[in-house]
Amino acid sequence: MRGRFPPAASALVLGLAATPYVLNAIATPGGQIFGGAVCLPYDRNVYVALIEQGQRGALRLNDPFTTEPHRSFVRPLWSLVGACSRPFGLSASNAYLASGALLAAFFLWILWRFLLRLPVSTNTRQLAFLLVPLGSGIGWILSSERIESLRRIYQIVAPDRMDVESSVFLSLLAYPQAAATMALMLALLASVASSLDSPRWLPRIGAGAAALAIGFVHPHDLVTLAGALGVWIALEWRAGRNPRSSAAACIAPAAAAAVALAYHADTYAADAVYRETFGVATLTPHPFSYVIAFLPAILLAPFGVSWALSGGPFPRMLLAWAVAVPFLLYLPIPTQRRVIVGYAIPLYVLAAAGLPRALHASRRLLPALSPDRMPETSPCSPRCPRNPFCPPRNTVRTPQPTAPSPGSPITAARAPRCSVRFASATARRASAAPASSPAIRPAPCAWRKSSRPSARILIPQRPPRTEAIS
């Protein structure tokens, strides 16, 4: 499964996302129809109305929930969904649900393709693939009464339970355009990173097309992309790359985003209905609310920063995304909260990459496993690269003298156990020893064998002497 798309994990994610819809459809009383909305039904009704216009072949759509005269606007996603569902005879509501499932599967495929570009192990890649759509904070532990009291007193909410934009799972559950936006953002970032020092124009064209699509599907994320790419150029400069080449890779998406922003600015200034509909204030809650929403990832993501800085342009792109969004959330714009769409992607990937390092650090911090308090039977070699508890290089741990057992002419001190050369030398010594002397048996190695030269060992005999095996 190193390079193949994991169908079982994808089916698990899609099945969990579809479970609330199935349960609500089963629990619908007789004589009633389940409308297909498990959250935010008002927004869902607007999108269904736009799909109905797309099924009639309209390319420029209108808001049917107002009697005010207004200009038609372009929403290519809903026009495309309506045009594709018309040959199958689907209703607008069923087309909305079908588009959500297809776009969620498309997002999972793009996510896996992006994870294949990262220098991580297969287990880490699979863990990140599950954490991104299924990861959550601790808000689900809090009861509704506790959340309400926190909101009244401290203005703190639980975004992982209530905010669709901050949770990938809720986005897959509620908004088809959110899944499309996250997939397009990953495709754009991968195309920009691939176009570095590349003479091909295909990645640049793909980045421009993805930026243009984001501008018409969810234009608020253009702010996120601008901040992430700016931080990424700075990180590439820190890594020793010429900032001109990094900036040149961002020219195509910047030009495409400028086209979309020009259209939205003109429509926003000329039409009052468009301004009232798409300029609704969605302000960011208290910063501690996002600590509740991303607490497990916040604890593990710092351990993946060193991996991202040294892993190449793709990990640095994720790090730039993770660094830029907390500052963009509190910009003086009316749609602050919208820029957090997809933020769980870089955060949980960094957390998955930092999990082995966090476990390594936790073992070293445990006093019971510190080098000064290791048991006498614990394997440790100053030359073993896999042992996190070994002393520094070029140091030798002197074995403690042990009392010889009764009737034993030779007492072997504890020696390093992680060297192939030591094992072979000990075998030769045992074969050359007299029949009256007991054979020296090496203890099994608890760590991965190393091809490095063995450390100095001491074998007390009668009289005691020191032998070195180089």
Secondary structure, DSSP 4 states (H G I P E B T S, - for coil): --SS--HHHHHHHHHHHHHHHHHHHHTPPTT----S-SS-HHHHHHHHHHHHHHHTT-SEE--TT--S----EE-HHHHHHHHHHTTTT--HHHHHHHHHHHHHHHHHHHHHHHHTTS---HHHHHHHHHHHHH---SGGGS-HHHHHHHHHHH----HHHH-STT-HHHHHHH-HHHHHHHHHHHHHHHHHHHTTT---SHHHHHHHHHHHHHHHH-TTHHHHHHHHHHHHHHHHHHTT--HHHHHHHTHHHHHHHHHHHHHHHHHHHH-HHHHHHH--------HHHHHHHTHHHHHHGGGGHHHHHHS-HHHHHHHHHHHHHHHHTTSSSTT-GGGGTTTHHHHHHHHHHHHHHHHHHHHHH-GGGSGGG--TT----TT-TT-TTPPPTT--PPPPP-PPPTT-S--PPP---SBHHHHHHHHHHHHHS-TTSPP-PPPPPSS--B-SPPPP-----SS-------
